Amino acid sequence: MVEVPRLRPEDAEAAVLVDVYAAGVSFPDLLMSHGRYQRKPPLPFVPGVEVAGVVASAPAGSGFRPGDRVAAFIRVGGWTDRVAVRPELTFPLPDAISFRSGAGMPMNYLTAHLALTRRGGLRQGETLLVHGAAGGLGTALLQAGRALGARVIGVVSTEEKAALARAAGAHETVLVDDWLADVRALVPGGVDVLADTVGGGRFLDSVRALGKEGRLLVLGFADGIATVAANRLLLKNVDVRGVAWGSLIEDEPAYPRHQWSEVSHWHAAGHIRPVDGAAYPLEQAADALRDLEDRRATGKITLTLREESGGPVVAEQNPNREAGTH
Ligand SMILES: NC(=O)c1ccc[n+]([C@@H]2O[C@H](COP(=O)([O-])OP(=O)(O)OC[C@H]3O[C@@H](n4cnc5c(N)ncnc54)[C@H](OP(=O)(O)O)[C@@H]3O)[C@@H](O)[C@H]2O)c1
């Protein structure tokens, strides 16, 4: 058994202490566990970039009180029973959102908000294409795109994922095998904004899928890092734009609260409905990571640390494993 250092008392004083009910399981957790993420925490470390739970204590002036329901982003260390969070990365969680749903919201929905508003400039009536549309970030992008009034198309690898993406918010879906031809049939002039969470082998076709002055948003590399020759951008009058929410909020600490307020309005208006994936007990966290790695995950996977009622955790079978799809 390896002991991981707990929080220092001086850090705890400035932080909101949160009793964790649910913790998100994210692709960055998977990459960090392999040492393949841009940030490499010193070993040993506790994974977990985001959580939802109840405030145990909060510094004066933070705006939070013990007992408040919150979601929070902490980068690393969330898979545990109590976390210390910077106040500006702690967000009020409406009663209508469960801890399970809330645990998957900060990173994905605030990244989707940044991508489509500020970086992508998505306008009402434009077309948005989303790769990995049944995944955690993908489903958030679909819903944020609808909230902004776009026509939203999802690219997915199976019919099951297509059904999930449509239920989550996609107007249309195409299967990955022949996705470029299918998208061209749906949108002959090309798409205005393409949100790419996958990269890898389909990146060049993503540039080809753009319409005039289209914007390709580089969000992630589930299938690896891609390159593109700059002449293709010139010839088509298109942009490739990077989106790194985690870096941007270091320079602009007040921005996430502003984003959370807009996302909360989207939720109140019915545009945002987090898509819950499988929920695992903490002891099965490695299985949760394997679901992401083996491309089995749909929606947002979480770990359950406490039941919504505050009672002990009751193990839930993962339907992917019951179905024997691995
Ligand atoms: N830029 C940012 O600020 C930011 C923030 C959060 C996350 N991210 C990144 O966004 C990406 C997606 O994260 P996520 O949490 O949405 O992950 P996820 O839930 O696992 O979804 C990723 C999707 O990618 C597709 N995919 C294609 N090739 C894959 C492969 N070789 N391995 C695994 N999946 C593959 C899968 O969809 P199909 O099977 O349908 O193809 C899968 O549903 C990650 O690279 C993550 O690091 C970036």
The ligand as an SDF file (V2000), in Angstrom:
LIG
                    3D

 48 52  0  0  0  0  0  0  0  0999 V2000
   -9.2890   20.7200  -24.8470 N   0  0  0  0  0  0  0  0  0  0  0  0
   -9.7740   20.6140  -23.6400 C   0  0  0  0  0  0  0  0  0  0  0  0
   -9.8030   21.5950  -22.8890 O   0  0  0  0  0  0  0  0  0  0  0  0
  -10.3100   19.2730  -23.2250 C   0  0  0  0  0  0  0  0  0  0  0  0
  -11.1610   19.1380  -22.1260 C   0  0  0  0  0  0  0  0  0  0  0  0
  -11.6820   17.8670  -21.8240 C   0  0  0  0  0  0  0  0  0  0  0  0
  -11.3170   16.7480  -22.5860 C   0  0  0  0  0  0  0  0  0  0  0  0
  -10.4510   16.9210  -23.6270 N   0  0  0  0  0  0  0  0  0  0  0  0
  -10.0550   15.7750  -24.5000 C   0  0  0  0  0  0  0  0  0  0  0  0
  -11.1650   15.3800  -25.2880 O   0  0  0  0  0  0  0  0  0  0  0  0
  -11.0070   14.0180  -25.6840 C   0  0  0  0  0  0  0  0  0  0  0  0
  -12.2990   13.2630  -25.4170 C   0  0  0  0  0  0  0  0  0  0  0  0
  -12.5130   13.1650  -24.0040 O   0  0  0  0  0  0  0  0  0  0  0  0
  -13.8410   12.4690  -23.4350 P   0  0  0  0  0  0  0  0  0  0  0  0
  -13.7940   12.6060  -21.9540 O   0  0  0  0  0  0  0  0  0  0  0  0
  -15.0340   12.9350  -24.1940 O   0  0  0  0  0  0  0  0  0  0  0  0
  -13.5510   10.9310  -23.7970 O   0  0  0  0  0  0  0  0  0  0  0  0
  -14.6250    9.7700  -24.1380 P   0  0  0  0  0  0  0  0  0  0  0  0
  -15.8660    9.9650  -23.3640 O   0  0  0  0  0  0  0  0  0  0  0  0
  -13.8840    8.4860  -24.0280 O   0  0  0  0  0  0  0  0  0  0  0  0
  -14.9740   10.0310  -25.6810 O   0  0  0  0  0  0  0  0  0  0  0  0
  -13.9770    9.9510  -26.6650 C   0  0  0  0  0  0  0  0  0  0  0  0
  -14.6000    9.4300  -27.9620 C   0  0  0  0  0  0  0  0  0  0  0  0
  -13.5570    9.3820  -28.9410 O   0  0  0  0  0  0  0  0  0  0  0  0
  -13.8550    8.3680  -29.8870 C   0  0  0  0  0  0  0  0  0  0  0  0
  -12.6240    7.6690  -30.2640 N   0  0  0  0  0  0  0  0  0  0  0  0
  -12.1320    7.6010  -31.5160 C   0  0  0  0  0  0  0  0  0  0  0  0
  -10.9920    6.9380  -31.5370 N   0  0  0  0  0  0  0  0  0  0  0  0
  -10.7500    6.5450  -30.2710 C   0  0  0  0  0  0  0  0  0  0  0  0
   -9.7010    5.8000  -29.6710 C   0  0  0  0  0  0  0  0  0  0  0  0
   -8.6710    5.3250  -30.3880 N   0  0  0  0  0  0  0  0  0  0  0  0
   -9.7650    5.5740  -28.3350 N   0  0  0  0  0  0  0  0  0  0  0  0
  -10.7670    6.0520  -27.5950 C   0  0  0  0  0  0  0  0  0  0  0  0
  -11.8090    6.7930  -28.1170 N   0  0  0  0  0  0  0  0  0  0  0  0
  -11.7810    7.0190  -29.4500 C   0  0  0  0  0  0  0  0  0  0  0  0
  -14.9000    7.4580  -29.2530 C   0  0  0  0  0  0  0  0  0  0  0  0
  -16.0850    7.6220  -30.0250 O   0  0  0  0  0  0  0  0  0  0  0  0
  -16.4500    6.6530  -31.2400 P   0  0  0  0  0  0  0  0  0  0  0  0
  -16.2400    5.2370  -30.7650 O   0  0  0  0  0  0  0  0  0  0  0  0
  -17.8870    6.9810  -31.4870 O   0  0  0  0  0  0  0  0  0  0  0  0
  -15.5490    7.0490  -32.3710 O   0  0  0  0  0  0  0  0  0  0  0  0
  -15.1560    8.0290  -27.8630 C   0  0  0  0  0  0  0  0  0  0  0  0
  -16.5440    8.0730  -27.5510 O   0  0  0  0  0  0  0  0  0  0  0  0
   -9.7960   13.4930  -24.9150 C   0  0  0  0  0  0  0  0  0  0  0  0
   -8.6640   13.5030  -25.7800 O   0  0  0  0  0  0  0  0  0  0  0  0
   -9.6130   14.5040  -23.7910 C   0  0  0  0  0  0  0  0  0  0  0  0
   -8.2870   14.5860  -23.3310 O   0  0  0  0  0  0  0  0  0  0  0  0
   -9.9550   18.1400  -23.9540 C   0  0  0  0  0  0  0  0  0  0  0  0
  1  2  1  0
  2  3  2  0
  2  4  1  0
  4  5  1  0
  4 48  2  0
  5  6  2  0
  6  7  1  0
  7  8  2  0
  8  9  1  0
  8 48  1  0
  9 10  1  0
  9 46  1  0
 10 11  1  0
 11 12  1  0
 11 44  1  0
 12 13  1  0
 13 14  1  0
 14 15  2  0
 14 16  1  0
 14 17  1  0
 17 18  1  0
 18 19  2  0
 18 20  1  0
 18 21  1  0
 21 22  1  0
 22 23  1  0
 23 24  1  0
 23 42  1  0
 24 25  1  0
 25 26  1  0
 25 36  1  0
 26 27  1  0
 26 35  1  0
 27 28  2  0
 28 29  1  0
 29 30  1  0
 29 35  2  0
 30 31  1  0
 30 32  2  0
 32 33  1  0
 33 34  2  0
 34 35  1  0
 36 37  1  0
 36 42  1  0
 37 38  1  0
 38 39  2  0
 38 40  1  0
 38 41  1  0
 42 43  1  0
 44 45  1  0
 44 46  1  0
 46 47  1  0
M  CHG  2   8   1  16  -1
M  END
$$$$
